């Protein structure tokens, strides 16, 4: 069995994880929520109307303001919907899980021991490119730049790695 087959099996196992199951359930509930689906449809139509109005050569600022208010109002109602709140929470949990899996894969691809990867903390956004950046990623990047091209890299256990 090659690594692709193993990853496919791991992906099947992922679909049994409680975080995935919560996301899947929330998605299905939202798909079957007629009121929510109507609001989403109305939002999409209002957004298209707004974009069309903005694109006109002789546009009406009053109409744009009216449509913009409608779009924002609908968006707020959609995002405050109990089903959408549950979906977004489940989605965040699954994104954290995927970030953890990504850290494991990146550690292995950089020659490290994937079994040593710790789950990222709740404060980790998964992006090492923010204003301050992730100190571990910055240290790793600096170390990569300082290594001469002909020098072999040390094992990952001795290199800082961003877990996200």
N, C-alpha and C positions, 0 to 999 in steps of 0.2 A: 504494500500500500504506500503510495507517495504522499507528499505533504498536502497536495491539493485535496485528495480524498480525505485526509485527516481533518483539514479545515472545513470541508463540507460536513463531516460528521460533527465537528465542534459547533458549526452553525445550526445544525439540527438540535444539538443539546441546548444551545442558546435559546431556542424557541420553547424550551421547557422551564426556563428561568422565571421566577415569580415576577421580576421586573418587566420582562417581555410580555408575560401573560397579562399583567395589569395594563400595559400599553395597548395590547391587542383588544382587550375587553373594552377599554375606554374608546378606542377607535370605532369598534362595532356599535357601541351604544350611541356615539355621536352620529354615525352614519344612519342609524335608525331613528334619530330624534328629529321628527318632522319640523318642529318649531325652529330648532337650531339650523337645519338645512335650509329652511325658508329665509332665515336671517342671513345666512351665508350667500344664498342666491341674490337676495336684495342688495347685500353689500357689494357683490361682484358687479351687478348692474349699475349701482350708483357710482362705483369706481370707474367703470367704462364711460358713463355719462360725464364724469368729471374730466377724465382724460380727453374725451372728445371735445368738451367745451374749452379746455386749455389749448387744444390744438387748432382751434378756429382762428382765422385771421382777424375776425371781428368778434372777439369774445366779450362776454359780459362778466365783469368782476363781481357783480351782485350774484349772478347765477353760479359762478365758481365758488364764492363764499358759501352759498346755500348748499351746493353739492358737497363741498368739503366738510361742512358741519354734519351733513347726513352720513357721509362715509365715516367720519370720526365717531359719531354717535353709535352707528351700527357696529363698528369695530369694538367699541367699549362694551356694548351689550353682548357681543359674541364672546369676547375674552372673559367676561364676568360670568358667563353661563356655567353652571355647576359641572356639566359634562366637559366643557373646554378646560376648566380649571383642573379637573381630574386628569384629562388627557395631557395637559402641559406638565403636570407633576410627574406623571408616568414617563413622559418623553424625556424629561430632565434626568430621571433615574436611569433610563436606557442609554442616554448619551454619556453619562458617567461610566456606565458599564463598558460601552464601546471605547471610551478613552482609556480605560484600564486595559482592555484587550489590545488596543493599539500600542500602549506602552510595553506590553509583554512582547508583541511582535517586533517592535523597534529595538528592544533590548536584544532579542535573539539575532536580528539582522545586523546589529552592530557588534556581534561576537560575544555578547554577554550571556549570563545564565538567566533565562526567563523565569526560573523558579524563585529568583530573589526579588522580583519586582513587587513592590508594595502598592496597594490600591491608593490612587491619588487622594489627597485630602479634599474635604468639601470646599475649601477655599480655592482649590486649583480650578481654573477656568478651562483648562485644556489647550490654551493658547499661550505659547511662550513669546509672542510678539507684541504683547501689550506695552503700554507706556513704560512701565518699570521692567517688564519682562520677567521671566522666571530665572532666578539666580542660578539654578542648576543648569538650565539650558545655556545661559550666558557663559558659565564656566566651561561647559563642554565645548561650546563653539570656540572660545578663546583657546582652549587646549588644542583643538584640531588645527587652528591657524598657526599655532606656535610649533607644532611638530614638523620637523623637516620631512620633505616628501619621501625620502628614502628610509626614514626611520619607521620601524614597525610600531604599531600602536599597542599600548598596554592593554591587558584584559579589561573588560568593561567594569569589573568589580572595583577597579582603581580609578574609574572615570565617573564624574558626575553625569547623571542622565535625568532629563526631565521626565517624570513618570507619565505625563499627559500625552 
